[in-house]
Amino acid sequence: MDSKSTSLDFAIIGHQESWQSITSFINGIRNASIEPLPVDKIKDVFGFMPPRDLFKITLKSKTGNEVNGVFIETFIDPDKLSARYLKTNISKVKKAISLASKLNAKLATLGGFTSIVLEGSRNEFKDISIKLTTGNTLTAGFILKGIEHACVQYDIRLEESNVLIIGATGDIGLACTHYLKQKVSTLLLNARNQRRLETLATSLRNEGVNVFCDTNLESLVPKADIIIAVASSKDILIGNTKNNVIICDAGYPKNLENRLLKKEDIILFHGGMGIINYGYTFSPNYKPFFYNYPVDNVAHGCVLEAVILAFEKKYENYSVGKGNITPEAISNIYQWALKHGVELAPFYNSKGLCKLFNTKV
Ligand SMILES: NC(=O)c1ccc[n+]([C@@H]2O[C@H](COP(=O)([O-])OP(=O)(O)OC[C@H]3O[C@@H](n4cnc5c(N)ncnc54)[C@H](OP(=O)(O)O)[C@@H]3O)[C@@H](O)[C@H]2O)c1
């Protein structure tokens, strides 16, 4: 891509979810007359590539405004998202932020896993002019509105439901917990670190919230009517779900979709996603290789947070790291999104648009 851009409204700093998406993208943008590269060859070099701007993005608002951004790929290896590779990955994200700054982006959103740099390194960025946001507030907004819509669509009373949050002590998990604490019958909270989980549960009990927490997921799953999965993990395996359970899998990569022992009488949708109704274009047009959703114009909440802030001309550090997302901030950004014609995406999973109960995921 031509990097000599004038000021950009936003940059999206991202990483890929799987080797399948990486292979399709890399072979798609190469000259069609060249033999496609096999995944093994791609794996040999991918993780060694420095962050790079790949394409520009233009979005239009319902109000007629237009914003321009750039997608910066970090080239983080999708098999190396665990704590073991933290140092290398943080270094890649920092390089991507420097590139966004060099490209004169006013705001950068740290998509999916890349938000880790704001957990501990915010001070390192205090001297650069670019504003940084994790995108987790609008992501939480789409997850929670998704749950509320699913309850209406599938005739479930949220206030009578037991809601399990997997990854409850994380940034998005905490946002969901605090938003739902007065709206559900019981909160069931899960994460691996017992001390953090107990501290959260105790503070909620002190507010009068009905809450159970356990690091052992299997003790919570059979009680759950609704499950929100927002853990940074591909290692979770669950069985013993209630019939007709609603699962919002918002992990990136997905937490549960391929990890369910029971596959029937479940509605599983990919959560945290929005749909852009007034224009979404890529230049060069890499959409056919980069975009793999069953409906047009869908994007992650973390990406759309930067877009909505740009539409609003609020170039600010909106989502700043773990534990700071308030229900009010969720409500504000969700309302701004609607004002600009960006709405909750239709329910879908890797098999396509969601159907009624009794369909397999
Ligand atoms: N859909 C979207 O638009 C979107 C946008 C942004 C982020 N995301 C995704 O959302 C997920 C959460 O993001 P975040 O920023 O909230 O992450 P985070 O702050 O790192 O929180 C992760 C949470 O998951 C827990 N966890 C990790 N491994 C677990 C396991 N095996 N079992 C149970 N809990 C586990 C962690 O606690 P312990 O360490 O104690 O287990 C923590 O509570 C990530 O997958 C991210 O990529 C999606």
The ligand as a Tripos MOL2 file, in Angstrom:
@<TRIPOS>MOLECULE
LIG
   48    52     1     0     0
SMALL
NO_CHARGES

@<TRIPOS>ATOM
      1 N1        -15.6710   -9.7500   18.9830 N.am      1 LIG1
      2 C1        -14.8670   -8.6880   19.0430 C.2       1 LIG1
      3 O1        -15.0440   -7.6720   18.3630 O.2       1 LIG1
      4 C2        -13.7000   -8.6960   20.0000 C.ar      1 LIG1
      5 C3        -13.0650   -7.4690   20.2680 C.ar      1 LIG1
      6 C4        -12.0290   -7.4320   21.1840 C.ar      1 LIG1
      7 C5        -11.6160   -8.6160   21.8070 C.ar      1 LIG1
      8 N2        -12.2190   -9.7820   21.4950 N.ar      1 LIG1
      9 C6        -11.8070  -11.0550   22.1340 C.3       1 LIG1
     10 O2        -12.4680  -11.1600   23.4120 O.3       1 LIG1
     11 C7        -11.6890  -11.9670   24.2880 C.3       1 LIG1
     12 C8        -11.5040  -11.2480   25.6400 C.3       1 LIG1
     13 O3        -10.7990  -10.0220   25.4650 O.3       1 LIG1
     14 P1        -10.3370   -9.1700   26.7450 P.3       1 LIG1
     15 O4         -9.6500   -7.9680   26.2180 O.co2     1 LIG1
     16 O5        -11.4540   -9.0350   27.7080 O.co2     1 LIG1
     17 O6         -9.2330  -10.1700   27.3560 O.3       1 LIG1
     18 P2         -8.5660  -10.1610   28.8100 P.3       1 LIG1
     19 O7         -8.7550   -8.8610   29.4850 O.co2     1 LIG1
     20 O8         -7.1940  -10.7030   28.6120 O.co2     1 LIG1
     21 O9         -9.4180  -11.2380   29.6220 O.3       1 LIG1
     22 C9         -9.3880  -12.6060   29.3540 C.3       1 LIG1
     23 C10       -10.2000  -13.3310   30.4260 C.3       1 LIG1
     24 O10       -10.2270  -14.7180   30.0990 O.3       1 LIG1
     25 C11        -9.8080  -15.4770   31.2400 C.3       1 LIG1
     26 N3         -9.2430  -16.7130   30.7080 N.ar      1 LIG1
     27 C12        -8.1290  -16.9000   29.9670 C.ar      1 LIG1
     28 N4         -7.9860  -18.2050   29.6610 N.ar      1 LIG1
     29 C13        -9.0580  -18.8440   30.2130 C.ar      1 LIG1
     30 C14        -9.4780  -20.2090   30.2510 C.ar      1 LIG1
     31 N5         -8.7770  -21.1910   29.6660 N.pl3     1 LIG1
     32 N6        -10.6280  -20.5080   30.9120 N.ar      1 LIG1
     33 C15       -11.3620  -19.5450   31.5260 C.ar      1 LIG1
     34 N7        -10.9970  -18.2370   31.5220 N.ar      1 LIG1
     35 C16        -9.8610  -17.9050   30.8810 C.ar      1 LIG1
     36 C17        -8.8320  -14.5390   31.9750 C.3       1 LIG1
     37 O11        -8.6830  -14.8180   33.3660 O.3       1 LIG1
     38 P3         -7.6290  -15.9130   33.9060 P.3       1 LIG1
     39 O12        -6.2990  -15.5310   33.3330 O.co2     1 LIG1
     40 O13        -7.7300  -15.8270   35.3940 O.co2     1 LIG1
     41 O14        -8.1210  -17.2310   33.3950 O.co2     1 LIG1
     42 C18        -9.6120  -13.2280   31.8290 C.3       1 LIG1
     43 O15       -10.6700  -13.2130   32.7660 O.3       1 LIG1
     44 C19       -10.3660  -12.2290   23.5380 C.3       1 LIG1
     45 O16       -10.4590  -13.4850   22.8790 O.3       1 LIG1
     46 C20       -10.3340  -11.1200   22.4970 C.3       1 LIG1
     47 O17        -9.5330  -11.4280   21.3790 O.3       1 LIG1
     48 C21       -13.2620   -9.8490   20.6190 C.ar      1 LIG1
@<TRIPOS>BOND
     1     1     2 1
     2     2     3 2
     3     2     4 1
     4     4     5 ar
     5     4    48 ar
     6     5     6 ar
     7     6     7 ar
     8     7     8 ar
     9     8     9 1
    10     8    48 ar
    11     9    10 1
    12     9    46 1
    13    10    11 1
    14    11    12 1
    15    11    44 1
    16    12    13 1
    17    13    14 1
    18    14    15 2
    19    14    16 1
    20    14    17 1
    21    17    18 1
    22    18    19 2
    23    18    20 1
    24    18    21 1
    25    21    22 1
    26    22    23 1
    27    23    24 1
    28    23    42 1
    29    24    25 1
    30    25    26 1
    31    25    36 1
    32    26    27 ar
    33    26    35 ar
    34    27    28 ar
    35    28    29 ar
    36    29    30 ar
    37    29    35 ar
    38    30    31 1
    39    30    32 ar
    40    32    33 ar
    41    33    34 ar
    42    34    35 ar
    43    36    37 1
    44    36    42 1
    45    37    38 1
    46    38    39 2
    47    38    40 1
    48    38    41 1
    49    42    43 1
    50    44    45 1
    51    44    46 1
    52    46    47 1
@<TRIPOS>SUBSTRUCTURE
     1 LIG1         1 GROUP 0 **** ****
